[in-house]
Amino acid sequence: MKAIIIEDEKPSARRLNRMLGDIGITPEVMLHSVHESVEYLLNHPAPDLIFLDIQLSDGLSFEIFDQVDINSAIIFTTAYDEYALQAFKLNSIDYLLKPIDEDELKAAVERFQVASAKARKNSLSILMKLQKC
């Protein structure tokens, strides 16, 4: 699984990185701003999963979606609950409030993994039906 962290608070980014490592996920990169995230996403293949803080050093992470078409699944990791509705209009798997609870993080990742497995199974099923035609 290809994952990235977008988080401007370096201690929070390191903690999330450690927590993900404990459940077998090694994020490819940690990004810290809207600008840095846009540059990365425009120049690299899309990750499977993005762990995304909402308030970044140079604006709200929603600004990234204004500049880049993102089809990756997203787990929001934030201290602000007032953005939940806006977040769920995107490809959101979960909305975790800081400090992030390890069990909630694990459950969110498992939800993503189950959804991904179902999507792969459905894609294979469709492909097999097309081949029979």
C-alpha positions as CSV (number, residue, x, y, z in Angstrom):
1,M,0.0,0.0,0.0
2,K,1.3,3.4,-1.0
3,A,0.5,6.0,1.7
4,I,1.6,9.6,2.4
5,I,1.2,11.9,5.4
6,I,0.3,15.6,5.0
7,E,0.8,17.2,8.4
8,D,2.4,20.6,9.2
9,E,3.1,19.8,12.9
10,K,6.3,17.7,12.8
11,P,5.8,16.1,16.2
12,S,2.3,15.0,15.1
13,A,3.6,13.8,11.8
14,R,6.3,11.7,13.5
15,R,3.8,10.3,16.0
16,L,1.4,9.3,13.2
17,N,4.3,7.8,11.2
18,R,5.3,5.7,14.3
19,M,1.7,4.6,14.8
20,L,1.4,3.6,11.2
21,G,4.6,1.6,11.4
22,D,3.2,-0.3,14.4
23,I,0.4,-1.5,12.1
24,G,2.7,-2.3,9.2
25,I,2.4,0.8,7.1
26,T,5.4,2.9,6.0
27,P,4.4,6.2,4.5
28,E,6.3,7.1,1.4
29,V,6.7,10.7,2.3
30,M,5.6,13.3,4.9
31,L,4.5,16.7,3.4
32,H,4.0,19.8,5.5
33,S,2.1,22.4,3.4
34,V,-0.5,22.9,0.7
35,H,2.2,24.1,-1.7
36,E,4.5,21.1,-1.0
37,S,1.5,18.7,-1.3
38,V,0.3,20.1,-4.6
39,E,3.8,19.9,-6.1
40,Y,4.3,16.3,-4.9
41,L,0.8,15.1,-6.1
42,L,1.3,16.7,-9.5
43,N,4.7,15.0,-10.0
44,H,4.2,11.5,-8.5
45,P,1.8,8.6,-8.9
46,A,-1.2,8.9,-6.7
47,P,-0.9,7.2,-3.4
48,D,-3.5,4.6,-2.3
49,L,-4.1,6.4,1.0
50,I,-3.5,9.9,2.3
51,F,-3.4,10.8,6.0
52,L,-4.4,14.5,5.9
53,D,-4.4,17.2,8.5
54,I,-6.8,20.0,7.7
55,Q,-5.0,23.2,8.9
56,L,-1.6,23.3,7.3
57,S,1.1,26.0,7.6
58,D,0.0,27.8,4.4
59,G,-3.8,27.2,4.4
60,L,-6.5,24.6,4.6
61,S,-5.8,21.2,3.0
62,F,-9.0,21.5,1.0
63,E,-7.1,24.0,-1.2
64,I,-5.1,21.0,-2.5
65,F,-8.2,19.6,-4.1
66,D,-8.8,22.9,-5.9
67,Q,-5.4,22.3,-7.7
68,V,-5.1,18.6,-8.0
69,D,-7.6,15.9,-9.0
70,I,-7.2,13.4,-6.1
71,N,-8.8,9.9,-6.3
72,S,-6.9,8.5,-3.4
73,A,-8.7,7.5,-0.2
74,I,-8.3,9.9,2.7
75,I,-8.1,9.6,6.4
76,F,-8.4,13.0,7.9
77,T,-6.3,13.6,11.1
78,T,-7.1,16.9,12.7
79,A,-7.8,18.8,15.9
80,Y,-10.8,20.5,14.4
81,D,-14.2,18.9,14.3
82,E,-15.9,21.7,12.4
83,Y,-14.6,20.5,9.0
84,A,-16.1,17.0,9.2
85,L,-19.0,17.6,6.8
86,Q,-16.7,19.2,4.2
87,A,-14.2,16.3,4.6
88,F,-16.8,13.6,3.9
89,K,-17.7,15.2,0.6
90,L,-14.3,14.0,-0.5
91,N,-12.8,10.5,-0.7
92,S,-12.9,10.2,3.0
93,I,-12.6,6.9,4.9
94,D,-12.5,8.4,8.3
95,Y,-12.1,11.6,10.3
96,L,-9.8,11.1,13.3
97,L,-9.5,13.8,16.0
98,K,-6.2,14.5,17.6
99,P,-4.7,13.1,19.7
100,I,-5.3,10.2,17.5
101,D,-6.3,7.0,19.2
102,E,-4.3,3.9,18.1
103,D,-7.4,1.7,17.9
104,E,-9.4,4.3,15.9
105,L,-6.4,4.6,13.5
106,K,-6.2,0.8,13.1
107,A,-10.0,0.6,12.5
108,A,-9.8,3.3,9.8
109,V,-6.9,1.6,8.0
110,E,-8.8,-1.7,8.2
111,R,-11.9,0.0,6.7
112,F,-9.7,1.2,3.8
113,Q,-8.2,-2.2,3.3
114,V,-11.7,-3.9,3.2
115,A,-13.0,-1.3,0.8
116,S,-9.9,-1.7,-1.4
117,A,-10.2,-5.5,-1.5
118,K,-13.9,-5.2,-2.5
119,A,-13.1,-2.8,-5.3
120,R,-10.4,-5.1,-6.6
121,K,-12.7,-8.1,-6.5
122,N,-15.4,-6.1,-8.3
123,S,-12.9,-5.0,-11.0
124,L,-11.8,-8.6,-11.5
125,S,-15.4,-9.8,-11.8
126,I,-16.2,-7.2,-14.4
127,L,-13.0,-8.0,-16.3
128,M,-13.8,-11.7,-16.3
129,K,-17.4,-11.0,-17.6
130,L,-16.0,-8.8,-20.4
131,Q,-13.5,-11.5,-21.4
132,K,-16.4,-14.0,-21.7
133,C,-18.3,-11.8,-24.2
